[in-house]
Amino acid sequence: MPKIPKGGRLTIERGRGATYANNDFVVYEHTTYPRTSVLAGQPCRKWIDSFATLEEAKTKFPTAVECVGTTYQPPSLNHLPDDGDY
């Protein structure tokens, strides 16, 4: 059984992010960014592993939830200062 990071739920979906898209079945862990991050408290989606088939992903990560579409959400950067704010 693979080691699953603490604190999050797992999803299986087609690989898609801000800068990539592919047909692999990707397992992502969903948590929130820690207090030490500039994105503190916002949703965090971390790549765990990818597979050629859905069955392979489900076999290795049986607790993962299959998603249609993508769970990707761009982070909000509104709380960060603009260049002129210094």
C-alpha positions in Angstrom: 0.0 0.0 0.0 1.5 3.4 -0.9 2.2 5.9 1.8 -0.5 8.6 1.7 0.4 12.0 3.1 -1.6 13.0 6.2 -4.3 15.6 6.3 -6.0 15.5 3.0 -8.4 13.7 0.7 -7.4 12.1 -2.6 -8.9 12.4 -6.0 -8.3 10.7 -9.3 -8.8 12.9 -12.4 -7.3 13.6 -15.8 -4.1 15.5 -15.5 -4.7 19.2 -15.8 -3.1 22.3 -14.2 -2.3 25.9 -15.0 0.5 24.9 -17.4 -0.2 21.4 -18.5 -2.8 18.9 -19.6 -2.5 15.2 -20.4 -4.6 12.1 -20.6 -3.0 10.4 -17.6 -5.1 9.5 -14.6 -3.6 11.5 -11.8 -4.0 11.2 -8.1 -4.0 14.5 -6.2 -4.0 15.2 -2.5 -6.2 18.1 -1.4 -5.3 20.1 1.7 -4.7 23.7 2.6 -1.5 25.7 2.4 0.2 26.0 5.8 0.5 29.2 7.8 4.1 29.6 6.6 3.0 30.0 2.9 2.1 33.2 1.1 -1.0 31.2 0.1 -1.8 30.3 3.7 -5.3 28.9 4.2 -6.1 28.5 0.5 -6.8 25.1 -1.1 -3.7 23.2 -2.0 -3.7 20.4 -4.7 -0.6 18.3 -4.8 0.3 15.7 -7.4 0.9 12.3 -5.9 1.2 9.8 -8.8 -0.1 9.3 -12.3 -1.3 6.2 -14.2 -2.1 5.1 -17.7 -5.5 3.7 -16.7 -8.2 4.5 -14.1 -8.1 0.9 -12.9 -4.3 1.2 -12.0 -5.0 4.4 -10.1 -7.9 2.9 -8.2 -5.9 -0.2 -7.3 -3.0 1.7 -5.8 -5.2 4.4 -4.2 -8.6 2.7 -3.3 -9.8 5.5 -1.1 -9.4 8.2 -3.8 -12.5 9.7 -5.3 -12.9 9.7 -9.1 -13.6 13.2 -10.4 -15.1 14.2 -13.8 -13.4 17.4 -15.0 -10.7 19.1 -12.9 -10.4 20.2 -9.3 -7.7 22.8 -10.3 -8.4 26.3 -8.9 -5.9 29.1 -9.5 -4.7 30.6 -6.2 -5.9 34.1 -5.2 -3.0 36.6 -5.0 -5.1 39.6 -4.0 -3.7 39.7 -0.5 -0.1 40.2 -1.8 1.3 43.7 -2.2 1.7 45.2 -5.7 5.2 46.3 -6.8 4.3 49.9 -5.9 3.3 49.1 -2.3 6.9 49.0 -1.0 
